[in-house]
Amino acid sequence: MVSAEQKWPDCLWIVRHGESSSNVARRHAYENGLPRIVTPERDVDVPLSPLGEQQARALGRWFGGLAPERRPTAVRASCYVRAMRTAGLICEEAGLDLDDMDFIRDERLREQEFGIIDRLTRDGIDRHHPEQAELRAKFGKFYHRPPGGESWCDVILRLRSVIDTLTRDYRGERVLIVCHSVVVSCFRYLLERMTEQEILDIDRQDEVANCSVTRYEFDPSAGKRGKLVLREYNFVAPLVEEGASITSEPDARAPGP
């Protein structure tokens, strides 16, 4: 039974989408010293790669192996194709009944927008928009907002609204969120009340892996009225167990550290 004091879900999984074709294109651009990452689709339409599909299915089978009372009761996914496909495959492989749960496409969980530096490598930014490279170096990616794009702070602002939704609509439930690497990091910043320096130190140490799991559980003894406590970060054991390769390439839109 959910306590009247509890405002949080019982469990929150935050999952990055599986490897996408833009991850592959980004890797190709950097390995070959290209200024631009080439993908034919709009970023919202970028699909999973074959490996990304394998990763999503492997994670879905892991969720399916949990006891029924521990599986997700609600799913919210970024509106981008790669995230929606990942969420769909997880639910399919886990045997989750979509008619009996919330499965919601949420545009607030979308990838960070990069504006005029979209799909440029670091060399491409230096070449085509040296003023933005200078500003990014000065202010850092937490605060730097390229024209037409977003800073991390902008992403955090829209995620505050998502957290309001979690505490309003999903008290005592088990919620799966499927999103993007920057969004995973920004959730950590919010849920763990980090400083800019703390989250950027974590970001420098590890790239969020494709189909990795960041898991929070509600702890009634934490804080004044209980709160979500981090239990796992960048957890990839479900992929390893299934023999799916681990990848952590940033999306094509991300210009790099």
C-alpha positions as CSV (number, residue, x, y, z in Angstrom):
1,M,0.0,0.0,0.0
2,V,1.3,3.5,-0.9
3,S,1.8,5.8,2.1
4,A,0.0,9.1,2.0
5,E,3.4,10.6,2.4
6,Q,4.8,9.0,-0.7
7,K,4.7,11.2,-3.8
8,W,7.2,9.2,-6.0
9,P,6.9,6.0,-8.1
10,D,8.2,2.9,-6.3
11,C,10.7,2.3,-9.1
12,L,12.0,4.4,-12.0
13,W,14.1,3.0,-14.8
14,I,15.7,5.5,-17.2
15,V,17.0,3.8,-20.3
16,R,18.9,5.2,-23.2
17,H,17.7,4.1,-26.7
18,G,19.6,1.3,-28.5
19,E,22.3,2.1,-31.0
20,S,20.9,4.2,-33.9
21,S,22.1,4.7,-37.5
22,S,23.2,8.2,-36.4
23,N,25.4,6.7,-33.8
24,V,27.1,4.7,-36.5
25,A,27.3,7.8,-38.8
26,R,28.9,9.8,-36.0
27,R,31.5,7.1,-35.4
28,H,32.3,7.1,-39.1
29,A,32.7,10.9,-39.3
30,Y,35.1,11.0,-36.3
31,E,37.2,8.1,-37.5
32,N,37.6,9.7,-40.9
33,G,38.1,13.3,-39.8
34,L,35.0,14.6,-41.5
35,P,33.5,17.9,-40.5
36,R,29.9,16.8,-40.8
37,I,27.9,13.7,-39.7
38,V,25.7,12.6,-42.6
39,T,22.4,11.0,-42.1
40,P,19.5,11.2,-44.6
41,E,16.6,11.5,-42.1
42,R,15.5,14.3,-39.8
43,D,16.9,13.5,-36.3
44,V,13.5,12.7,-35.0
45,D,13.2,9.9,-37.7
46,V,16.6,8.3,-37.2
47,P,16.0,4.5,-36.8
48,L,17.8,1.9,-34.7
49,S,20.7,0.1,-36.3
50,P,20.4,-3.7,-36.4
51,L,22.6,-3.8,-33.3
52,G,20.3,-1.3,-31.6
53,E,17.4,-3.6,-32.3
54,Q,19.3,-6.5,-30.8
55,Q,20.2,-4.4,-27.7
56,A,16.6,-3.4,-27.2
57,R,15.3,-7.0,-27.5
58,A,18.0,-8.2,-25.0
59,L,16.9,-5.6,-22.5
60,G,13.3,-6.5,-23.0
61,R,14.0,-10.1,-22.2
62,W,15.7,-9.0,-19.0
63,F,12.7,-7.0,-18.0
64,G,10.5,-10.1,-18.9
65,G,12.6,-12.1,-16.5
66,L,11.7,-10.0,-13.5
67,A,8.9,-11.2,-11.3
68,P,5.5,-9.8,-12.5
69,E,5.2,-7.5,-9.4
70,R,8.6,-5.9,-10.3
71,R,8.0,-5.2,-14.0
72,P,7.1,-1.7,-15.3
73,T,3.5,-0.6,-15.0
74,A,3.9,2.5,-17.2
75,V,6.2,3.6,-20.0
76,R,7.0,7.1,-21.3
77,A,9.3,7.4,-24.3
78,S,10.9,10.3,-26.2
79,C,8.9,11.0,-29.4
80,Y,12.0,10.2,-31.5
81,V,11.7,7.0,-33.6
82,R,14.8,5.4,-32.1
83,A,13.4,5.8,-28.6
84,M,9.9,4.8,-29.4
85,R,11.2,1.7,-31.2
86,T,13.4,0.8,-28.3
87,A,10.5,1.1,-25.9
88,G,8.2,-0.9,-28.2
89,L,10.8,-3.8,-28.5
90,I,11.4,-3.8,-24.7
91,C,7.6,-4.1,-24.1
92,E,7.2,-6.8,-26.8
93,E,10.1,-9.0,-25.5
94,A,9.1,-8.4,-21.8
95,G,5.5,-9.5,-22.6
96,L,4.1,-6.3,-21.2
97,D,0.4,-5.8,-22.0
98,L,0.1,-2.3,-23.6
99,D,-3.7,-2.4,-23.2
100,D,-3.2,-2.6,-19.4
101,M,-0.7,0.1,-18.9
102,D,0.2,3.7,-19.9
103,F,2.5,3.8,-22.9
104,I,2.9,7.5,-23.7
105,R,5.0,9.3,-26.3
106,D,6.4,12.4,-24.5
107,E,8.1,15.2,-26.5
108,R,9.6,16.5,-23.3
109,L,12.0,13.5,-23.3
110,R,13.4,14.3,-26.8
111,E,17.1,14.7,-27.6
112,Q,18.9,18.0,-26.8
113,E,18.6,20.3,-29.8
114,F,21.8,21.7,-31.2
115,G,20.6,24.4,-33.7
116,I,23.2,25.7,-36.1
117,I,25.9,23.2,-34.9
118,D,23.6,20.2,-35.5
119,R,25.5,17.2,-36.9
120,L,28.8,19.0,-37.0
121,T,31.9,17.3,-35.5
122,R,34.2,19.3,-33.2
123,D,36.4,20.1,-36.3
124,G,33.2,21.1,-38.2
125,I,32.2,23.5,-35.5
126,D,35.7,25.0,-35.4
127,R,35.6,25.4,-39.2
128,H,32.1,26.6,-39.8
129,H,31.2,28.3,-36.5
130,P,34.4,29.2,-34.7
131,E,32.5,31.8,-32.6
132,Q,30.3,29.0,-31.2
133,A,33.4,26.9,-30.4
134,E,34.7,29.9,-28.5
135,L,31.5,30.4,-26.6
136,R,31.2,26.7,-25.7
137,A,34.7,26.7,-24.4
138,K,34.0,29.8,-22.3
139,F,30.6,28.9,-20.9
140,G,30.7,25.1,-21.0
141,K,27.9,22.8,-22.4
142,F,25.8,23.1,-19.3
143,Y,25.1,26.8,-20.1
144,H,26.1,27.2,-23.8
145,R,23.0,27.5,-26.0
146,P,23.9,27.5,-29.8
147,P,21.5,29.6,-31.9
148,G,18.4,27.6,-32.5
149,G,19.5,25.0,-30.0
150,E,19.4,24.1,-26.3
151,S,21.8,24.1,-23.4
152,W,21.7,21.4,-20.7
153,C,19.8,23.9,-18.6
154,D,17.1,24.1,-21.2
155,V,16.8,20.3,-21.2
156,I,16.6,20.3,-17.4
157,L,13.9,22.9,-17.5
158,R,11.6,20.6,-19.5
159,L,12.5,17.6,-17.4
160,R,11.3,19.5,-14.3
161,S,7.8,19.2,-15.8
162,V,8.3,15.5,-16.4
163,I,9.1,15.0,-12.7
164,D,6.0,16.9,-11.8
165,T,4.1,14.4,-14.0
166,L,5.8,11.4,-12.2
167,T,4.9,12.7,-8.8
168,R,1.3,13.6,-9.8
169,D,0.3,10.5,-11.9
170,Y,2.6,7.6,-10.9
171,R,2.7,7.5,-7.1
172,G,3.6,3.9,-6.1
173,E,4.0,2.7,-9.7
174,R,7.0,1.3,-11.6
175,V,7.8,3.6,-14.5
176,L,10.1,3.0,-17.5
177,I,11.5,6.0,-19.3
178,V,13.2,5.6,-22.7
179,C,15.2,8.6,-23.8
180,H,18.6,9.9,-24.8
181,S,22.0,10.2,-23.2
182,V,21.9,13.9,-22.2
183,V,18.4,13.4,-20.9
184,V,19.6,10.5,-18.6
185,S,22.4,12.8,-17.3
186,C,19.9,15.7,-16.7
187,F,17.6,13.4,-14.8
188,R,20.4,12.4,-12.5
189,Y,21.2,16.1,-12.0
190,L,17.6,16.7,-10.9
191,L,16.8,13.6,-8.9
192,E,20.1,13.6,-7.0
193,R,20.2,17.4,-6.6
194,M,23.7,17.7,-8.1
195,T,25.8,20.7,-8.9
196,E,26.9,21.5,-12.5
197,Q,30.4,20.3,-11.6
198,E,29.2,17.0,-10.2
199,I,27.1,16.0,-13.2
200,L,29.8,17.2,-15.7
201,D,32.4,15.2,-13.8
202,I,30.2,12.1,-14.2
203,D,29.7,12.9,-17.9
204,R,33.4,13.1,-18.5
205,Q,34.1,9.8,-16.9
206,D,31.5,7.7,-18.7
207,E,29.3,8.0,-21.8
208,V,25.8,6.7,-21.2
209,A,25.7,3.3,-23.0
210,N,23.0,2.4,-25.5
211,C,20.2,0.5,-23.7
212,S,21.9,1.0,-20.4
213,V,19.7,1.1,-17.3
214,T,19.7,3.8,-14.6
215,R,17.5,2.7,-11.8
216,Y,16.0,4.5,-8.8
217,E,13.9,3.0,-6.0
218,F,11.8,4.8,-3.5
219,D,13.3,4.8,0.0
220,P,10.8,5.9,2.6
221,S,13.7,6.5,5.1
222,A,15.5,9.0,2.8
223,G,14.9,12.7,3.4
224,K,11.9,14.1,5.2
225,R,9.2,12.1,3.4
226,G,11.2,9.6,1.4
227,K,12.7,10.0,-2.1
228,L,14.1,8.2,-5.1
229,V,17.5,6.7,-4.4
230,L,19.9,5.7,-7.2
231,R,20.5,1.9,-7.2
232,E,22.2,1.4,-10.6
233,Y,23.8,3.6,-13.2
234,N,24.8,2.7,-16.8
235,F,23.9,-0.9,-16.0
236,V,24.5,-3.1,-19.1
237,A,24.5,-6.6,-17.6
238,P,21.3,-7.5,-19.5
239,L,23.1,-6.9,-22.8
240,V,26.2,-8.8,-21.7
241,E,24.1,-11.8,-20.7
242,E,22.5,-11.9,-24.1
243,G,25.7,-11.4,-26.0
244,A,24.7,-8.0,-27.4
245,S,27.6,-5.6,-28.0
246,I,28.0,-2.6,-25.7
247,T,28.1,0.8,-27.5
248,S,28.2,4.3,-26.1
249,E,28.6,6.6,-29.1
250,P,26.8,9.9,-28.6
251,D,24.1,10.8,-31.1
252,A,24.9,12.4,-34.4
253,R,23.7,15.8,-33.1
254,A,26.2,15.9,-30.2
255,P,29.4,17.7,-31.1
256,G,31.4,15.9,-28.3
257,P,32.9,17.1,-25.0
